[in-house]
Amino acid sequence: MILVENEAALVGMAVFRAAAAVRNRTVVTAGGERHPVSPVSGGFVALRPRGFEQDLTASLGALGWGRPVAFVGDRWGLAGFAAAATESALLEAPPGAGPAGVSFVMPDAFLARRRTAIERRLERCRPRPQGAVQTVRAVGVGPWTVTDTRDAVRALEGVEDIVMSDWTYANTFPLLPDHDRLTAHVLPYEFGDFDANIHHVDDALRGLHEKGVDRVGLLIEGNPDTYDVLDGLPVTNREIEVTPGVPIGLLAASRNADRFRTDPFGRSFAYFSGLHSRHKLPAEQFLGELTCYLAAGITCVLVEMYKGDVELALRAARLSGRPATAVLMSDYFSGSEKTLVLNRPDAEAARSAAEATRGGLCTMLITDEELR
């Protein structure tokens, strides 16, 4: 296991630092190239002990759907049992690699999906450059870097060229100290084609490599691993160093925790995309998986809801058999935030919510905790 620094911060950095410590231990081969796969890429479930039977049921349900599970403070050794029972990979950081108390279980179905997605993206890639190894410093940035820039600044020491999206360039890059010394390579962010965003990053890095730039920074809003970008970057002639952050959608959701009587992130959460088509998942699996988590009392955070299946997500809330509140957040951290709270949403509320998903960053929080 990897030590949990702060009992209160389940949605803080502990899980993502632990994931960064083990990300190179699971590798898939696609197109003849090696790709490390992070346990927090493509969505995951985080569990802190609640009750043995409850946690066992929740973890086996998630693993059965092909979703990795992060066990935080695993007092019963459920991670090892769940890994053995489902023939999944158990990832624990080596001694001294980071804080202790977090273990990851990764099912084969998840790895198969990642491999398929990577192979699809490789069709767009340019030939890999030869010569010196390029070191990519992938840094998770976001609202927290305004008050604590130490990790980002440290990671970018010795870097002159830096790659980022136009959203990051406009909203976050100016907040980094001494950013004027860096040469920014700004990429268009395409909301409707996320594979294109990964291609743009790979293309920019390869282009710089061909020009002899063997040390480059890559800024990603939130945590680099959770947006699939790094899965799409082969490690042939390339080393990737990750400085994690909190996913920006998860951070937006956590800002709404004080709307509830009890912290909805106190014991568990599931974080994954509400746009199931991007991950080639059938609507039936999205509905079944989300219903499973909500029925188990797991708070769910769905990102990419600008085109995500809002009506199906709220249908899962009704099917779960538990009272549910949904909070829809649009354009957070851009200066034009909008929040819509739906208590026990019915079909009519779902249609209203779908109309509200017009912002660039749309996230949905669904929980059975009571509003204040």
RONULO-955598 format. One record per residue (C-alpha): residue in one letter; residue number from 0; x, y, z. Coordinates in nm, 4 decimals. Example, Ala and Ser with C-alpha at 12.3 -4.5 7.8 and 13.67 -1.06 7.14 Angstrom:
<dotis>
{residu = A	num = 0	x = 1.2300	y = -0.4500	z = 0.7800}
{residu = S	num = 1	x = 1.3670	y = -0.1060	z = 0.7140}
</dotis>
This chain:
<dotis>
{residu = M	num = 0	x = 0.0000	y = 0.0000	z = 0.0000}
{residu = I	num = 1	x = 0.0915	y = 0.3652	z = -0.0435}
{residu = L	num = 2	x = 0.0380	y = 0.5939	z = 0.3155}
{residu = V	num = 3	x = -0.2724	y = 0.8167	z = 0.3186}
{residu = E	num = 4	x = -0.1503	y = 1.1586	z = 0.4264}
{residu = N	num = 5	x = -0.4859	y = 1.3093	z = 0.5235}
{residu = E	num = 6	x = -0.7929	y = 1.1178	z = 0.6371}
{residu = A	num = 7	x = -1.0221	y = 1.4036	z = 0.5347}
{residu = A	num = 8	x = -0.9000	y = 1.4444	z = 0.1789}
{residu = L	num = 9	x = -1.0358	y = 1.1465	z = -0.0132}
{residu = V	num = 10	x = -1.0814	y = 1.3769	z = -0.3143}
{residu = G	num = 11	x = -0.7399	y = 1.5343	z = -0.2547}
{residu = M	num = 12	x = -0.3959	y = 1.4365	z = -0.3812}
{residu = A	num = 13	x = -0.3318	y = 1.1067	z = -0.1988}
{residu = V	num = 14	x = -0.4970	y = 0.8764	z = -0.4535}
{residu = F	num = 15	x = -0.3405	y = 1.0564	z = -0.7502}
{residu = R	num = 16	x = 0.0078	y = 1.0619	z = -0.6001}
{residu = A	num = 17	x = -0.0263	y = 0.6907	z = -0.5348}
{residu = A	num = 18	x = -0.1383	y = 0.6321	z = -0.8945}
{residu = A	num = 19	x = 0.1612	y = 0.8243	z = -1.0280}
{residu = A	num = 20	x = 0.3917	y = 0.6017	z = -0.8190}
{residu = V	num = 21	x = 0.2609	y = 0.2804	z = -0.9799}
{residu = R	num = 22	x = 0.1706	y = 0.3956	z = -1.3332}
{residu = N	num = 23	x = 0.4768	y = 0.2379	z = -1.4973}
{residu = R	num = 24	x = 0.4123	y = -0.1066	z = -1.3488}
{residu = T	num = 25	x = 0.1299	y = -0.1959	z = -1.5882}
{residu = V	num = 26	x = 0.2127	y = -0.1735	z = -1.9574}
{residu = V	num = 27	x = 0.0141	y = -0.2722	z = -2.2646}
{residu = T	num = 28	x = 0.1655	y = -0.3188	z = -2.6103}
{residu = A	num = 29	x = -0.0150	y = -0.1533	z = -2.8996}
{residu = G	num = 30	x = 0.1185	y = -0.1006	z = -3.2499}
{residu = G	num = 31	x = 0.4476	y = -0.2542	z = -3.1444}
{residu = E	num = 32	x = 0.5038	y = 0.0149	z = -2.8787}
{residu = R	num = 33	x = 0.4813	y = 0.0068	z = -2.4999}
{residu = H	num = 34	x = 0.2235	y = 0.2215	z = -2.3227}
{residu = P	num = 35	x = 0.2098	y = 0.2498	z = -1.9429}
{residu = V	num = 36	x = -0.1491	y = 0.2483	z = -1.8141}
{residu = S	num = 37	x = -0.2455	y = 0.4413	z = -1.5036}
{residu = P	num = 38	x = -0.5056	y = 0.2933	z = -1.2647}
{residu = V	num = 39	x = -0.6889	y = 0.6296	z = -1.2659}
{residu = S	num = 40	x = -0.7139	y = 0.6699	z = -1.6430}
{residu = G	num = 41	x = -1.0550	y = 0.6298	z = -1.8008}
{residu = G	num = 42	x = -1.2393	y = 0.6419	z = -1.4669}
{residu = F	num = 43	x = -1.2137	y = 0.4582	z = -1.1357}
{residu = V	num = 44	x = -1.3816	y = 0.3972	z = -0.7998}
{residu = A	num = 45	x = -1.2243	y = 0.5011	z = -0.4675}
{residu = L	num = 46	x = -1.3325	y = 0.3266	z = -0.1463}
{residu = R	num = 47	x = -1.2488	y = 0.4026	z = 0.2152}
{residu = P	num = 48	x = -1.3617	y = 0.1375	z = 0.4700}
{residu = R	num = 49	x = -1.7304	y = 0.1534	z = 0.5609}
{residu = G	num = 50	x = -1.8284	y = -0.2074	z = 0.6320}
{residu = F	num = 51	x = -1.6767	y = -0.5366	z = 0.5192}
{residu = E	num = 52	x = -1.9821	y = -0.6711	z = 0.3351}
{residu = Q	num = 53	x = -2.0678	y = -0.3302	z = 0.1903}
{residu = D	num = 54	x = -1.7148	y = -0.2681	z = 0.0613}
{residu = L	num = 55	x = -1.6788	y = -0.6216	z = -0.0740}
{residu = T	num = 56	x = -2.0025	y = -0.5907	z = -0.2712}
{residu = A	num = 57	x = -1.9136	y = -0.2457	z = -0.4035}
{residu = S	num = 58	x = -1.5609	y = -0.3422	z = -0.5098}
{residu = L	num = 59	x = -1.6590	y = -0.6678	z = -0.6787}
{residu = G	num = 60	x = -1.9375	y = -0.4846	z = -0.8617}
{residu = A	num = 61	x = -1.6977	y = -0.2218	z = -0.9960}
{residu = L	num = 62	x = -1.4345	y = -0.4784	z = -1.0963}
{residu = G	num = 63	x = -1.7042	y = -0.6847	z = -1.2668}
{residu = W	num = 64	x = -1.7829	y = -0.3817	z = -1.4834}
{residu = G	num = 65	x = -1.4135	y = -0.3518	z = -1.5736}
{residu = R	num = 66	x = -1.3553	y = -0.0451	z = -1.3537}
{residu = P	num = 67	x = -1.0336	y = -0.0120	z = -1.1455}
{residu = V	num = 68	x = -1.0782	y = 0.0318	z = -0.7701}
{residu = A	num = 69	x = -0.8562	y = 0.2347	z = -0.5361}
{residu = F	num = 70	x = -0.8697	y = 0.0994	z = -0.1798}
{residu = V	num = 71	x = -0.7844	y = 0.3773	z = 0.0677}
{residu = G	num = 72	x = -0.6921	y = 0.2702	z = 0.4221}
{residu = D	num = 73	x = -0.7774	y = -0.0942	z = 0.3449}
{residu = R	num = 74	x = -0.8048	y = -0.2290	z = 0.7010}
{residu = W	num = 75	x = -0.9499	y = -0.5674	z = 0.5960}
{residu = G	num = 76	x = -0.7113	y = -0.6480	z = 0.3115}
{residu = L	num = 77	x = -0.9960	y = -0.6363	z = 0.0602}
{residu = A	num = 78	x = -0.7680	y = -0.5229	z = -0.2208}
{residu = G	num = 79	x = -0.5724	y = -0.8471	z = -0.2215}
{residu = F	num = 80	x = -0.8861	y = -1.0577	z = -0.1845}
{residu = A	num = 81	x = -1.0690	y = -0.8718	z = -0.4637}
{residu = A	num = 82	x = -0.7676	y = -0.8999	z = -0.6951}
{residu = A	num = 83	x = -0.7405	y = -1.2744	z = -0.6385}
{residu = A	num = 84	x = -1.1161	y = -1.3325	z = -0.6674}
{residu = T	num = 85	x = -1.1390	y = -1.1495	z = -1.0013}
{residu = E	num = 86	x = -0.7935	y = -1.2448	z = -1.1344}
{residu = S	num = 87	x = -0.7059	y = -0.8752	z = -1.1533}
{residu = A	num = 88	x = -0.3735	y = -0.6954	z = -1.1118}
{residu = L	num = 89	x = -0.2920	y = -0.5652	z = -0.7630}
{residu = L	num = 90	x = -0.0737	y = -0.2535	z = -0.7614}
{residu = E	num = 91	x = 0.1071	y = -0.1376	z = -0.4497}
{residu = A	num = 92	x = 0.3917	y = 0.1117	z = -0.4545}
{residu = P	num = 93	x = 0.7414	y = -0.0097	z = -0.3604}
{residu = P	num = 94	x = 0.8789	y = 0.1067	z = -0.0230}
{residu = G	num = 95	x = 0.9704	y = 0.4744	z = -0.0253}
{residu = A	num = 96	x = 0.7786	y = 0.5498	z = -0.3458}
{residu = G	num = 97	x = 0.5196	y = 0.7706	z = -0.1807}
{residu = P	num = 98	x = 0.2597	y = 0.7989	z = 0.0955}
{residu = A	num = 99	x = 0.1115	y = 0.4638	z = 0.2179}
{residu = G	num = 100	x = -0.2461	y = 0.3411	z = 0.2445}
{residu = V	num = 101	x = -0.3658	y = 0.3218	z = -0.1179}
{residu = S	num = 102	x = -0.3817	y = 0.0015	z = -0.3241}
{residu = F	num = 103	x = -0.5201	y = -0.0348	z = -0.6753}
{residu = V	num = 104	x = -0.6900	y = -0.3325	z = -0.8365}
{residu = M	num = 105	x = -0.7058	y = -0.3276	z = -1.2177}
{residu = P	num = 106	x = -0.9282	y = -0.5825	z = -1.3983}
{residu = D	num = 107	x = -0.8353	y = -0.7363	z = -1.7329}
{residu = A	num = 108	x = -1.1419	y = -0.5851	z = -1.9004}
{residu = F	num = 109	x = -1.0107	y = -0.2377	z = -1.8202}
{residu = L	num = 110	x = -0.6692	y = -0.3129	z = -1.9694}
{residu = A	num = 111	x = -0.8316	y = -0.4573	z = -2.2817}
{residu = R	num = 112	x = -1.0354	y = -0.1376	z = -2.3277}
{residu = R	num = 113	x = -0.7272	y = 0.0788	z = -2.2831}
{residu = R	num = 114	x = -0.5338	y = -0.1267	z = -2.5395}
{residu = T	num = 115	x = -0.8168	y = -0.0954	z = -2.7924}
{residu = A	num = 116	x = -0.8379	y = 0.2812	z = -2.7401}
{residu = I	num = 117	x = -0.4622	y = 0.3223	z = -2.7785}
{residu = E	num = 118	x = -0.4567	y = 0.1175	z = -3.0997}
{residu = R	num = 119	x = -0.7330	y = 0.3362	z = -3.2411}
{residu = R	num = 120	x = -0.5387	y = 0.6525	z = -3.1606}
{residu = L	num = 121	x = -0.2108	y = 0.5219	z = -3.3029}
{residu = E	num = 122	x = -0.3634	y = 0.5318	z = -3.6499}
{residu = R	num = 123	x = -0.3261	y = 0.9118	z = -3.6391}
{residu = C	num = 124	x = 0.0309	y = 0.9217	z = -3.5056}
{residu = R	num = 125	x = 0.3334	y = 1.0341	z = -3.7040}
{residu = P	num = 126	x = 0.6367	y = 0.8022	z = -3.7347}
{residu = R	num = 127	x = 0.8311	y = 0.8016	z = -3.4098}
{residu = P	num = 128	x = 1.1493	y = 1.0137	z = -3.4125}
{residu = Q	num = 129	x = 1.4931	y = 0.8594	z = -3.3743}
{residu = G	num = 130	x = 1.7862	y = 0.9789	z = -3.1677}
{residu = A	num = 131	x = 1.8006	y = 1.1069	z = -2.8122}
{residu = V	num = 132	x = 1.5301	y = 1.0204	z = -2.5611}
{residu = Q	num = 133	x = 1.2789	y = 1.2996	z = -2.5083}
{residu = T	num = 134	x = 1.1772	y = 1.3686	z = -2.1477}
{residu = V	num = 135	x = 0.8188	y = 1.4928	z = -2.1106}
{residu = R	num = 136	x = 0.7297	y = 1.6613	z = -1.7814}
{residu = A	num = 137	x = 0.3510	y = 1.6123	z = -1.7643}
{residu = V	num = 138	x = 0.2178	y = 1.8463	z = -1.4962}
{residu = G	num = 139	x = -0.1346	y = 1.8562	z = -1.3603}
{residu = V	num = 140	x = -0.2391	y = 2.2183	z = -1.3135}
{residu = G	num = 141	x = -0.5615	y = 2.3850	z = -1.2113}
{residu = P	num = 142	x = -0.7177	y = 2.6130	z = -0.9525}
{residu = W	num = 143	x = -0.4958	y = 2.4797	z = -0.6706}
{residu = T	num = 144	x = -0.1818	y = 2.6058	z = -0.8490}
{residu = V	num = 145	x = -0.2921	y = 2.9608	z = -0.7736}
{residu = T	num = 146	x = -0.2091	y = 2.9153	z = -0.4039}
{residu = D	num = 147	x = 0.0513	y = 2.6376	z = -0.4209}
{residu = T	num = 148	x = 0.2752	y = 2.6396	z = -0.7274}
{residu = R	num = 149	x = 0.5693	y = 2.4486	z = -0.5765}
{residu = D	num = 150	x = 0.5190	y = 2.1133	z = -0.7504}
{residu = A	num = 151	x = 0.4530	y = 2.2694	z = -1.0903}
{residu = V	num = 152	x = 0.7486	y = 2.5069	z = -1.0690}
{residu = R	num = 153	x = 0.9797	y = 2.2278	z = -0.9530}
{residu = A	num = 154	x = 0.8676	y = 1.9973	z = -1.2350}
{residu = L	num = 155	x = 0.9309	y = 2.2630	z = -1.4997}
{residu = E	num = 156	x = 1.2875	y = 2.3436	z = -1.3940}
{residu = G	num = 157	x = 1.5177	y = 2.3175	z = -1.6943}
{residu = V	num = 158	x = 1.2239	y = 2.3232	z = -1.9380}
{residu = E	num = 159	x = 1.1974	y = 2.5974	z = -2.2030}
{residu = D	num = 160	x = 0.9228	y = 2.4660	z = -2.4327}
{residu = I	num = 161	x = 0.5803	y = 2.3816	z = -2.3001}
{residu = V	num = 162	x = 0.2708	y = 2.2311	z = -2.4651}
{residu = M	num = 163	x = -0.0862	y = 2.3020	z = -2.3509}
{residu = S	num = 164	x = -0.4440	y = 2.3504	z = -2.4716}
{residu = D	num = 165	x = -0.5861	y = 2.6902	z = -2.5561}
{residu = W	num = 166	x = -0.8131	y = 2.6668	z = -2.2464}
{residu = T	num = 167	x = -0.5118	y = 2.6159	z = -2.0203}
{residu = Y	num = 168	x = -0.3213	y = 2.8925	z = -2.1963}
{residu = A	num = 169	x = -0.6067	y = 3.1374	z = -2.1340}
{residu = N	num = 170	x = -0.7094	y = 3.0348	z = -1.7812}
{residu = T	num = 171	x = -0.4215	y = 2.8681	z = -1.5964}
{residu = F	num = 172	x = -0.0859	y = 2.9324	z = -1.7632}
{residu = P	num = 173	x = -0.0811	y = 3.3051	z = -1.6697}
{residu = L	num = 174	x = -0.1112	y = 3.2037	z = -1.3008}
{residu = L	num = 175	x = 0.2202	y = 3.0151	z = -1.2990}
{residu = P	num = 176	x = 0.5169	y = 3.2142	z = -1.1667}
{residu = D	num = 177	x = 0.7824	y = 3.3069	z = -1.4226}
{residu = H	num = 178	x = 0.5694	y = 3.1742	z = -1.7094}
{residu = D	num = 179	x = 0.7054	y = 3.4431	z = -1.9422}
{residu = R	num = 180	x = 1.0342	y = 3.2542	z = -1.9695}
{residu = L	num = 181	x = 0.8594	y = 2.9569	z = -2.1312}
{residu = T	num = 182	x = 0.7869	y = 2.9154	z = -2.5013}
{residu = A	num = 183	x = 0.4218	y = 2.8098	z = -2.5182}
{residu = H	num = 184	x = 0.2968	y = 2.5730	z = -2.7885}
{residu = V	num = 185	x = -0.0817	y = 2.6152	z = -2.7786}
{residu = L	num = 186	x = -0.3148	y = 2.3456	z = -2.9125}
{residu = P	num = 187	x = -0.6851	y = 2.3756	z = -2.9970}
{residu = Y	num = 188	x = -0.9102	y = 2.1864	z = -2.7574}
{residu = E	num = 189	x = -1.1764	y = 1.9962	z = -2.9491}
{residu = F	num = 190	x = -1.4753	y = 1.9216	z = -2.7281}
{residu = G	num = 191	x = -1.6335	y = 1.6889	z = -2.9821}
{residu = D	num = 192	x = -1.3287	y = 1.4728	z = -3.0616}
{residu = F	num = 193	x = -1.1116	y = 1.3884	z = -2.7620}
{residu = D	num = 194	x = -0.8965	y = 1.1488	z = -2.9663}
{residu = A	num = 195	x = -0.8005	y = 1.4515	z = -3.1738}
{residu = N	num = 196	x = -0.6778	y = 1.6281	z = -2.8586}
{residu = I	num = 197	x = -0.4502	y = 1.3348	z = -2.7769}
{residu = H	num = 198	x = -0.3270	y = 1.3340	z = -3.1368}
{residu = H	num = 199	x = -0.2516	y = 1.7077	z = -3.1197}
{residu = V	num = 200	x = -0.0404	y = 1.6543	z = -2.8059}
{residu = D	num = 201	x = 0.1533	y = 1.3629	z = -2.9544}
{residu = D	num = 202	x = 0.2042	y = 1.5522	z = -3.2796}
{residu = A	num = 203	x = 0.3362	y = 1.8609	z = -3.0985}
{residu = L	num = 204	x = 0.5747	y = 1.6552	z = -2.8836}
{residu = R	num = 205	x = 0.7029	y = 1.4607	z = -3.1830}
{residu = G	num = 206	x = 0.7507	y = 1.7817	z = -3.3814}
{residu = L	num = 207	x = 0.9586	y = 1.9325	z = -3.1017}
{residu = H	num = 208	x = 1.1565	y = 1.6087	z = -3.0732}
{residu = E	num = 209	x = 1.2416	y = 1.6213	z = -3.4417}
{residu = K	num = 210	x = 1.3742	y = 1.9755	z = -3.3863}
{residu = G	num = 211	x = 1.6046	y = 1.8500	z = -3.1119}
{residu = V	num = 212	x = 1.3964	y = 1.9533	z = -2.8100}
{residu = D	num = 213	x = 1.4614	y = 1.6637	z = -2.5745}
{residu = R	num = 214	x = 1.3122	y = 1.8202	z = -2.2587}
{residu = V	num = 215	x = 0.9585	y = 1.9566	z = -2.2800}
{residu = G	num = 216	x = 0.6729	y = 2.0408	z = -2.0438}
{residu = L	num = 217	x = 0.3111	y = 1.9364	z = -2.0906}
{residu = L	num = 218	x = 0.0416	y = 2.1159	z = -1.8912}
{residu = I	num = 219	x = -0.2882	y = 1.9343	z = -1.8417}
{residu = E	num = 220	x = -0.5807	y = 2.0673	z = -1.6421}
{residu = G	num = 221	x = -0.6284	y = 1.8418	z = -1.3432}
{residu = N	num = 222	x = -0.4388	y = 1.5140	z = -1.3356}
{residu = P	num = 223	x = -0.2496	y = 1.4123	z = -1.6525}
{residu = D	num = 224	x = -0.3454	y = 1.0459	z = -1.6261}
{residu = T	num = 225	x = -0.7215	y = 1.0840	z = -1.5903}
{residu = Y	num = 226	x = -0.7785	y = 1.2356	z = -1.9332}
{residu = D	num = 227	x = -0.6274	y = 0.9462	z = -2.1328}
{residu = V	num = 228	x = -0.3672	y = 1.1792	z = -2.2868}
{residu = L	num = 229	x = -0.0669	y = 0.9939	z = -2.1481}
{residu = D	num = 230	x = -0.2116	y = 0.6536	z = -2.2403}
{residu = G	num = 231	x = -0.1915	y = 0.7730	z = -2.6005}
{residu = L	num = 232	x = 0.1784	y = 0.8653	z = -2.5834}
{residu = P	num = 233	x = 0.4118	y = 0.5724	z = -2.6579}
{residu = V	num = 234	x = 0.7318	y = 0.5541	z = -2.4545}
{residu = T	num = 235	x = 0.9647	y = 0.4595	z = -2.7399}
{residu = N	num = 236	x = 1.2452	y = 0.7195	z = -2.7238}
{residu = R	num = 237	x = 1.0391	y = 0.9055	z = -2.4668}
{residu = E	num = 238	x = 1.0281	y = 0.9236	z = -2.0873}
{residu = I	num = 239	x = 0.7201	y = 1.0644	z = -1.9154}
{residu = E	num = 240	x = 0.7462	y = 1.2123	z = -1.5675}
{residu = V	num = 241	x = 0.4101	y = 1.2831	z = -1.4035}
{residu = T	num = 242	x = 0.3347	y = 1.5517	z = -1.1481}
{residu = P	num = 243	x = -0.0260	y = 1.4722	z = -1.0549}
{residu = G	num = 244	x = -0.3098	y = 1.7075	z = -0.9729}
{residu = V	num = 245	x = -0.6755	y = 1.6655	z = -0.8824}
{residu = P	num = 246	x = -0.9034	y = 1.6210	z = -1.1875}
{residu = I	num = 247	x = -1.0744	y = 1.9518	z = -1.2501}
{residu = G	num = 248	x = -1.4199	y = 1.7898	z = -1.2686}
{residu = L	num = 249	x = -1.3681	y = 1.6218	z = -0.9317}
{residu = L	num = 250	x = -1.2508	y = 1.9501	z = -0.7836}
{residu = A	num = 251	x = -1.5616	y = 2.1266	z = -0.9163}
{residu = A	num = 252	x = -1.7816	y = 1.8581	z = -0.7588}
{residu = S	num = 253	x = -1.6017	y = 1.8779	z = -0.4235}
{residu = R	num = 254	x = -1.6710	y = 2.2527	z = -0.4105}
{residu = N	num = 255	x = -2.0395	y = 2.1617	z = -0.3825}
{residu = A	num = 256	x = -1.9931	y = 1.9203	z = -0.0907}
{residu = D	num = 257	x = -2.1040	y = 2.1820	z = 0.1609}
{residu = R	num = 258	x = -2.4538	y = 2.1790	z = 0.0091}
{residu = F	num = 259	x = -2.5091	y = 1.8493	z = 0.1928}
{residu = R	num = 260	x = -2.5521	y = 1.7549	z = 0.5588}
{residu = T	num = 261	x = -2.2717	y = 1.4983	z = 0.5319}
{residu = D	num = 262	x = -1.9646	y = 1.5064	z = 0.3083}
{residu = P	num = 263	x = -2.0631	y = 1.3056	z = -0.0041}
{residu = F	num = 264	x = -1.6933	y = 1.2225	z = -0.0571}
{residu = G	num = 265	x = -1.6243	y = 1.1113	z = 0.2978}
{residu = R	num = 266	x = -1.6183	y = 0.7366	z = 0.2244}
{residu = S	num = 267	x = -1.6286	y = 0.6737	z = -0.1482}
{residu = F	num = 268	x = -1.6687	y = 0.8102	z = -0.4974}
{residu = A	num = 269	x = -1.6786	y = 0.6904	z = -0.8566}
{residu = Y	num = 270	x = -1.5235	y = 0.9167	z = -1.1194}
{residu = F	num = 271	x = -1.5791	y = 0.8480	z = -1.4863}
{residu = S	num = 272	x = -1.7050	y = 0.9877	z = -1.8141}
{residu = G	num = 273	x = -2.0702	y = 1.0577	z = -1.8753}
{residu = L	num = 274	x = -1.9976	y = 1.0343	z = -2.2474}
{residu = H	num = 275	x = -1.9980	y = 0.6567	z = -2.2775}
{residu = S	num = 276	x = -1.9656	y = 0.6620	z = -2.6572}
{residu = R	num = 277	x = -1.6145	y = 0.8112	z = -2.6317}
{residu = H	num = 278	x = -1.4992	y = 0.4976	z = -2.4509}
{residu = K	num = 279	x = -1.6951	y = 0.2703	z = -2.6857}
{residu = L	num = 280	x = -1.9168	y = 0.1520	z = -2.4006}
{residu = P	num = 281	x = -2.2779	y = 0.0609	z = -2.4792}
{residu = A	num = 282	x = -2.5482	y = 0.2683	z = -2.3171}
{residu = E	num = 283	x = -2.6653	y = -0.0437	z = -2.1305}
{residu = Q	num = 284	x = -2.3305	y = -0.0726	z = -1.9527}
{residu = F	num = 285	x = -2.3261	y = 0.2968	z = -1.8616}
{residu = L	num = 286	x = -2.6757	y = 0.2676	z = -1.7146}
{residu = G	num = 287	x = -2.6034	y = -0.0592	z = -1.5339}
{residu = E	num = 288	x = -2.2677	y = 0.0507	z = -1.3954}
{residu = L	num = 289	x = -2.3938	y = 0.3855	z = -1.2688}
{residu = T	num = 290	x = -2.7042	y = 0.2246	z = -1.1152}
{residu = C	num = 291	x = -2.4794	y = -0.0297	z = -0.9403}
{residu = Y	num = 292	x = -2.2653	y = 0.2406	z = -0.7777}
{residu = L	num = 293	x = -2.5552	y = 0.4602	z = -0.6735}
{residu = A	num = 294	x = -2.7407	y = 0.1600	z = -0.5256}
{residu = A	num = 295	x = -2.4265	y = 0.0875	z = -0.3205}
{residu = G	num = 296	x = -2.4313	y = 0.4430	z = -0.1816}
{residu = I	num = 297	x = -2.1264	y = 0.5535	z = -0.3800}
{residu = T	num = 298	x = -2.1164	y = 0.9207	z = -0.4784}
{residu = C	num = 299	x = -2.0681	y = 0.9528	z = -0.8541}
{residu = V	num = 300	x = -1.8972	y = 1.2290	z = -1.0496}
{residu = L	num = 301	x = -1.9507	y = 1.2270	z = -1.4248}
{residu = V	num = 302	x = -1.7389	y = 1.4460	z = -1.6507}
{residu = E	num = 303	x = -1.7785	y = 1.5365	z = -2.0209}
{residu = M	num = 304	x = -2.1465	y = 1.6053	z = -1.9720}
{residu = Y	num = 305	x = -2.1481	y = 1.8699	z = -2.2463}
{residu = K	num = 306	x = -2.2413	y = 1.5796	z = -2.4724}
{residu = G	num = 307	x = -2.2892	y = 1.3216	z = -2.2023}
{residu = D	num = 308	x = -2.6017	y = 1.1211	z = -2.1457}
{residu = V	num = 309	x = -2.7723	y = 1.3365	z = -1.8814}
{residu = E	num = 310	x = -3.1121	y = 1.1697	z = -1.9103}
{residu = L	num = 311	x = -2.9624	y = 0.8212	z = -1.8788}
{residu = A	num = 312	x = -2.7545	y = 0.9290	z = -1.5766}
{residu = L	num = 313	x = -3.0618	y = 1.0598	z = -1.3965}
{residu = R	num = 314	x = -3.2534	y = 0.7468	z = -1.4932}
{residu = A	num = 315	x = -2.9831	y = 0.5464	z = -1.3137}
{residu = A	num = 316	x = -3.0391	y = 0.7657	z = -1.0071}
{residu = R	num = 317	x = -3.4086	y = 0.6758	z = -1.0098}
{residu = L	num = 318	x = -3.3399	y = 0.3049	z = -1.0700}
{residu = S	num = 319	x = -3.0935	y = 0.2870	z = -0.7805}
{residu = G	num = 320	x = -3.3782	y = 0.2832	z = -0.5297}
{residu = R	num = 321	x = -3.2135	y = 0.5489	z = -0.3128}
{residu = P	num = 322	x = -3.3048	y = 0.9170	z = -0.2754}
{residu = A	num = 323	x = -3.0713	y = 1.1120	z = -0.5017}
{residu = T	num = 324	x = -2.9652	y = 1.4679	z = -0.5628}
{residu = A	num = 325	x = -2.7863	y = 1.5717	z = -0.8796}
{residu = V	num = 326	x = -2.5733	y = 1.8841	z = -0.9092}
{residu = L	num = 327	x = -2.4903	y = 1.9944	z = -1.2627}
{residu = M	num = 328	x = -2.1903	y = 2.2273	z = -1.2924}
{residu = S	num = 329	x = -2.1081	y = 2.4211	z = -1.6095}
{residu = D	num = 330	x = -1.8062	y = 2.6365	z = -1.6968}
{residu = Y	num = 331	x = -1.6405	y = 2.6051	z = -1.3546}
{residu = F	num = 332	x = -1.3125	y = 2.7936	z = -1.3087}
{residu = S	num = 333	x = -1.3700	y = 3.0012	z = -1.6216}
{residu = G	num = 334	x = -1.5372	y = 3.3059	z = -1.4648}
{residu = S	num = 335	x = -1.8920	y = 3.2155	z = -1.5740}
{residu = E	num = 336	x = -1.9863	y = 2.9300	z = -1.3409}
{residu = K	num = 337	x = -2.3407	y = 2.7931	z = -1.3441}
{residu = T	num = 338	x = -2.4884	y = 2.5386	z = -1.1025}
{residu = L	num = 339	x = -2.8188	y = 2.3529	z = -1.1246}
{residu = V	num = 340	x = -2.9357	y = 2.1452	z = -0.8253}
{residu = L	num = 341	x = -3.1951	y = 1.8723	z = -0.8879}
{residu = N	num = 342	x = -3.3386	y = 1.7026	z = -0.5790}
{residu = R	num = 343	x = -3.4969	y = 1.3611	z = -0.6540}
{residu = P	num = 344	x = -3.4892	y = 1.4383	z = -1.0285}
{residu = D	num = 345	x = -3.7759	y = 1.3060	z = -1.2398}
{residu = A	num = 346	x = -3.7899	y = 1.2691	z = -1.6177}
{residu = E	num = 347	x = -3.8958	y = 1.6334	z = -1.6604}
{residu = A	num = 348	x = -3.5980	y = 1.7504	z = -1.4535}
{residu = A	num = 349	x = -3.3712	y = 1.5353	z = -1.6690}
{residu = R	num = 350	x = -3.4861	y = 1.7188	z = -1.9803}
{residu = S	num = 351	x = -3.4209	y = 2.0539	z = -1.8111}
{residu = A	num = 352	x = -3.0747	y = 1.9384	z = -1.7077}
{residu = A	num = 353	x = -2.9937	y = 1.8283	z = -2.0613}
{residu = E	num = 354	x = -3.0713	y = 2.1803	z = -2.1805}
{residu = A	num = 355	x = -2.8297	y = 2.3217	z = -1.9222}
{residu = T	num = 356	x = -2.5272	y = 2.1265	z = -2.0482}
{residu = R	num = 357	x = -2.4073	y = 2.3923	z = -2.2888}
{residu = G	num = 358	x = -2.0856	y = 2.4987	z = -2.1163}
{residu = G	num = 359	x = -1.7307	y = 2.3938	z = -2.2016}
{residu = L	num = 360	x = -1.6780	y = 2.2123	z = -1.8702}
{residu = C	num = 361	x = -1.9865	y = 2.0240	z = -1.7583}
{residu = T	num = 362	x = -1.9709	y = 1.7912	z = -1.4598}
{residu = M	num = 363	x = -2.2490	y = 1.6079	z = -1.2768}
{residu = L	num = 364	x = -2.2420	y = 1.5051	z = -0.9114}
{residu = I	num = 365	x = -2.4981	y = 1.2451	z = -0.8006}
{residu = T	num = 366	x = -2.5273	y = 1.1470	z = -0.4349}
{residu = D	num = 367	x = -2.7794	y = 1.0101	z = -0.1871}
{residu = E	num = 368	x = -2.6688	y = 1.2529	z = 0.0846}
{residu = E	num = 369	x = -2.9358	y = 1.4958	z = 0.2092}
{residu = L	num = 370	x = -2.9247	y = 1.8623	z = 0.1174}
{residu = R	num = 371	x = -2.8841	y = 2.1110	z = 0.4029}
</dotis>
